[in-house]
């Protein structure tokens, strides 16, 4: 949890103090979860929540992390490119 929260500060330091409003929540939270080593939901728990309560707040973090991981893999791991193109999604 500390790593996740510290990453929010690093995002603001790198991309500006308005990063929290400039970038979509899935990107900010997903990236922070990636840096922190994963989220609190397993794949099975997320699948269950998706069925039972698709608007559960924890799913933003889970799906954001999965999306960020996939985008970083597809783009060679460039965090700067990830954030540079995020506003287009």
Helices and strands as residue ranges (DSSP letters): H 2-15, H 19-22, H 25-35, H 43-52, H 58-74, H 79-85, G 86-88
